[in-house]
Amino acid sequence: MAAQALALLREVSRLEAPLEELRALQSLVQSVPLSELREQAAELRLGPLFSLLNDSHREQTTLCVSILERLLQALEPVHVARNLRGDLQRGLTHPNDSVKILTLSQVGRIVENSDAVTEILNNAELLKQIVYCIGGENLSVAKTLIVEISSVSPESLNYCTTSGLVTQLLRELTGEDVLVRATCIEMVTSLAYTHHGRQYLAQEGVIDQISNIIVGADADPFSSFYLPGFVKFFGNLAIMDSPQQICERYPIFVEKVFEMTESQDPTMIGVAVDTIGILGSNVEGKQVLQKTGTRFERLLMRIGYQAKNASTELKIRCLDALSSLFYLPPEQQTDDLLRMTESWFSSLSRDPLELFRGISNQPFPELHCAALKVFTAIANQPWAQKLMFNSPGFVEYVMDRSVEHDKASKDAKYELVKALANSKTIAEIFGNPNYLRLRTYLSEGPYYVKPISTTAVEGAE
């Protein structure tokens, strides 16, 4: 079938108005598996199809775009970057939107491929042309691409800024249209994942502007559209730079996160909880939260309440955030930090261990796994091991393989056993017999099934 497609492709390249052949080729390439087309990739001559796009014949253009979409998937991004540059450049300035989108999607494949993107970056003229061509577009795919290109290197960011594209994106971020603002903040957050991107945003005063918009959000009845994205931006910024510096420089960020946990809107609570989890994922972030004192203890109580009473999706997000907050690597377990995590744990509810056991007994595997993750996060801390050991039936619950029925739950339980068994303090706190049981569980693996012993019964057939 791939051979038939190649023959038709050759036929198309010889004719001036090959409508019939294009119709046949379109239905054929859709039915040929991509794997077969990839085997013939070296034989695919796509130049004639790109040439046919230059005619103003609408059906011909539509057919060519559909065929090219399929055939280009069979080519490696590096091949596209090297051999179809001219066609891509022409496609970017084509009057037909479907041709532009086809071309932009190929530029996107190139940008996401580390080998192919160097083909563009090593060719300043081509990069400039791509950037300027995209600049004429208001398509959201073009904006996403600009951020992807800007993120590759300081040089590529420079091309995008001199073309005015990034400036346009930033204008829309602080503009009046709240829906556009919500889309733009996601793109700006992507740019902030790179060091040069963060530097640029700081130099241009963008981070200050985002902070000011959060300050004014209370007076804006439409702030719920963009506020979650703005808060997420700061959460990511804090963890990539320094939680302490970001939280001290932009106190409104922490203030807003605390405020959002008290909201009646589950979307706001979810974003706040996720952000607390991100912020508390390293020791510096934990210490920033600890400095807020009793406010943070009250916030933990609210998270404990939501973990028990919210929708399943929000419960899982609460449990994930708590796992992140409570985890301390062994090398960072100073007396002060252990006292801190212990006091946080006790702030959650009257009996937090029972709270999580109750959640883990609910008939939802995702909830069960999320609760086990919380136990795993604290499993290497001596105060938690003592709590577990002194909680009636908890050690048996850990050892009992019959509780978990699906693979994800068995894996999650195994991670808990592993965290306990590998802790230096476990033998002393749990006692040697229990320690040996944990080691046995560990060596048997997550999916071990105890063989049922068959005893011969006298007189049985």
Salt bridges, closest charged atoms under 4 A:
GLU11 OE1 - ARG14 NH2 2.88
GLU20 OE2 - ARG23 NH1 2.44
GLU59 OE2 - ARG23 NE 2.80
ASP87 OD1 - ARG90 NH2 2.78
GLU119 OE2 - ARG82 NE 2.91
GLU119 OE1 - ARG85 NH2 3.06
GLU137 OE2 - LYS100 NZ 3.13
GLU172 OE1 - LYS143 NZ 2.88
ASP208 OD1 - ARG249 NH2 3.48
ASP218 OD1 - LYS256 NZ 2.81
ASP241 OD1 - ARG198 NE 2.96
GLU255 OE1 - ARG295 NH1 3.12
GLU259 OE2 - LYS256 NZ 2.95
GLU262 OE2 - ARG302 NH2 3.32
ASP274 OD2 - ARG317 NH2 2.67
GLU313 OE2 - ARG317 NH1 3.14
ASP320 OD1 - LYS373 NZ 3.27
ASP336 OD1 - ARG339 NH2 2.55
GLU354 OE2 - ARG357 NH1 3.54
GLU396 OE1 - ARG437 NH2 3.13
GLU404 OE2 - HIS368 NE2 2.79
GLU404 OE1 - LYS413 NZ 3.05
ASP411 OD2 - LYS407 NZ 2.85
GLU415 OE2 - LYS418 NZ 3.46
GLU444 OE1 - ARG401 NH2 3.63
